[in-house]
């Protein structure tokens, strides 16, 4: 069963479907050219619904679109608009889509706060929302993620306000382990890893097989909705890890155990861009890291 696909397409200014081979529950759409100065990637999902998107490269909260801009359909995503960020005639784009549960959600009460969750068939990818309860630091709470094991990577965004994305990765502490829960990367920033121990958006506690921990007003603001995209390592599908660069022309070899169709990477030691590679743009490896 196909759980992810990358689909290059060309804009039309009109109605057409970007075929992915299944109905995605999370879709990241990105213009590859520079029409109108170029547009950043925009993320859509079936928990917020067709009418809302969010920018992975920006601090803005969830944005309401024209109701006909994008629709999740059985074969991919249907576009019916002329917005340059999605569908400018003749412009090239890339769509990345992940399957979860077809937009069907359930309430997860494993944590201190209930979450609204949908999980993919592998049990290793979930999309969830929860409501914050406290604006101050030191009032951590747990949230159920719905996965079959502890997540190895999580992307969190408070969708009600302008604020940074938080990225948890279980290998970004000193050798991983408990230090990773005190560190965070920022998806909308080129900054290196935040290692300040006072910056504990993840509560300083590693996620378990049922819950993760959040703290602070960007992840637990009173009455504010946060959305989280959770990934757990899964043979043949998902692998989160780290590697050391070697500076050689041939580069480093990173073992994943399978041929990846999508790669997201970032230097944690220095200021640098985030890079996205996939198996559809410009062949498999060379020069397709545009996001």
N, C-alpha and C positions, 0 to 999 in steps of 0.2 A: 504494500500500500504506500503510495507516494505521500511523503510528509513535508517535503520542501521542493521548491523549484525556482529557478531563475529564468526570467522571460524577457529578452530584449524586445522592444516594439518601437514603432514609429507613430508619432501623433498624427491626428487627422482633423482636429477641430470639430469632430462630430462623434456619433455613436459607434463604438466598436468594442470588442471584448479582447482583453489580453489573456491568452490561453495559458493556463498553468497545469491542466490535467486534473484539477480537483478544486474544490471551493476552499480558498485560504481563510484563515481566521486572523492572521496578521499579514499585512502587506506593506512593504517599504518601496515607495516609488521614487525614482531619481532621474531628473533630466541629465543627459550626458553632454549636451552642448551649452551654448551661452545665450540663447534667445532671451531677450529682455534683461540681460546681465547675468543670466543663469539663476537657477532655483535650487535650493537645498532639498535634501531628501524629506519626504513626508510619510509618516507612519499612520496606518489605518488598522483598526481591528474590530471584531464583531462584538466585543463587550461594550465599547462606546457606541458602536453602530456606524452605518454608512455615512452619517452626516458630520462626522468629526475626524480630524486628523491632528497630528502633533509633529513637531519638528525634532528629530533626534539630534540635530546639530545646533539647537537653540534652547534658550531657557523659557520660552513662552509656554503657557498652559495649553490645554486642548482648544483647538480652533474649530468653530462651526463653519461648515462648507455649504455651498449650494447643494440642495438635496439630491440633485442629479449628477454630481461630480463623479462619484465612484459608487459602485454597487458590487457587493460580493455575490457571485453567481456560481452555479455548480461546476463550471469549467475554468473559473479564474476570476477576474475582475472586469466589470463592464464600465466603460467610460462614456459619458454623455455630456460633454462640456468642451469649452475651448480655452480653459485656464492653462496658461503656459507651463505651470508647474507640473501638469499631468499630460497635456494633450495638444500641444501646439503643432499645427500642420507641418509635416516634414521634419520635425525635430526628433532626435533619437532619445530613447529612455531605457531604463532597466527596471524591472519589477522583481522583487524577491518576496516569495510567499511561503508561509508556514501553516500547516493544518493543525487545528486544535480539536474542538468538539462541535464544529458546525454552528457555533454561536449558542449552543445549549449550555447553560451554566447551572451550577449548584452552589449551595451555601456550605462553606467549610467552617466548622466551629472548633478546629483543633487549637487555635491560639486564643490569646486574651481578647482579640477582636475578630469578629466574623469576617470572612472574605467571600467575595463572589468569584467563583473559579470555573474555568474550563480547561481540561487537560487533553493532550493529544493521545492517540492510540498507543504510543510507546510508553506512556506514563512519565516521559522525561522532558516534556515542554508544557508549560502552563501559562495562561494569561489570567491575571486576577486584579481585583480592585478591593480596597478596604478604606475605611474612614478613620482619620486620625482623631486622637482624643486629648492631646496635651501639647501645648506650645513650647514648653521648656525642656531643657536637657535634663537627663537623669531620671526620666520617667519612661523607660523603655517598655515595650510591649511586644508580644509575639503574635505572628500572623500565620495562618495555615496556607501552605503553597500548593497542596493537592498532588504533588509528585509522588512517585513510588520510592524515591530515595532523596537524600539531601541534595539540594541544587549546588552545582559547581560554579554557576555564573548567574547573576540577576541584574536586570536593568530596571531601575525605579525612577518614576517621575511623579511629582505632585502635579496633577493636571488642572488644579484649580487656581494656580498662581504662577507667576514668573519665578522660576527657581532652577537650580542646576539638576541635571540628571545624576544619579548615583549608580555606580557600577560595582557590584561585588564580584570578586573572583577568588576562588579558594586557594590560589597559588601565589597571591601577591603579598603575603607576609614573608618573614624570614624563613624560607623553606615551606611556606604555606602554614597550615595549622591555625592555632587560635589567633595569631597576629593578623591574619587576613581579615578578620572581622573588625579590626580597628583601622583598616585602611580602605581607601576607595579611589576609584578612577572616576573621571567626569566625562560623560559621553559628548557633551557639547563644548569641550575644551581640549586644547593641545597640551595642557599641563601634565607634568609627571605625576606619579602616584602620590596621593595625599597620605602621609604617614604620621601626621600629628595625632597623638593619642587622645586629644580632646575632640577630634573629628570622628565621632562614633555614630554615624548615621545608621550603622548596622548593629549598634548596641554593644559592640565589643564581644559579641557572642556568636559563635559559629552556628550556621543553620543545622537543623536535625532532619531526620527523615520525614517529619511532619510540619515543622514550623521554622520561620526565620524571625529575627529580632530587629526592631527599628527603634530609633530614638531621635529626638530633635524635631524642630518645627518644619523642616523640609520633608521629613518622612513620617511625621506624626502630628502635624498641625491640627488643632482642634476643629472638627467639622469639615476638614478638607479631604478630598478624595485623592488617593495615590493609586497609580497603576503600576504593576510589576510584571515583567516578562522573565520567567524562570526557566533555566536549562540545567539538566543533570546529565552527566556523562552516560552515554548509551552506545553500546557496541554497534558499529556500522552507521551511526547517525550523528551523535553529538560528542565532541571531545573538547574540553577546556584545558589548557595547559600553558606552559611558558617555555621559553628557550633562550639561549645565550647567542647573540650574534657573533660572527667570526671575522667580519670584514673582508672575506674572500670574494672574488668575482663569482664563484659558484654558489656562495651563500651557505646557510646552514640547512641541514636536513631535519625536519621535524616529523617524528613518527606519530601518526594519528590512528593507525590500524585500519584505515579505509581511505578511499579516494574522496576527499571533501568536495562538495559542490558550492560551498560558501565559506569564506574565511574572513573574520574580523580580527584585526590585530592592532596593537598600540605599544610603543616603547613605554616602559614604566620608569625608566631611569632618567629620562630627559623630556624636554618639550618636543613634541612631534605630533603630526597629524594621526588620525585614525585611518586605517586602510581597509578597504573591502575588496576582496577578490571573489570571482565566481567562475564556473565552468562554461559560461555561455558567451561572455564578451571577449572579442578579439582572441579567440582560442582559449586554451586553458590557463597558461601562466603569464604570458607577457603583457605588461602595460594595461591591465584592465582595472586598476585599483582606484577608480574614481567614485568618490562619495561626498 
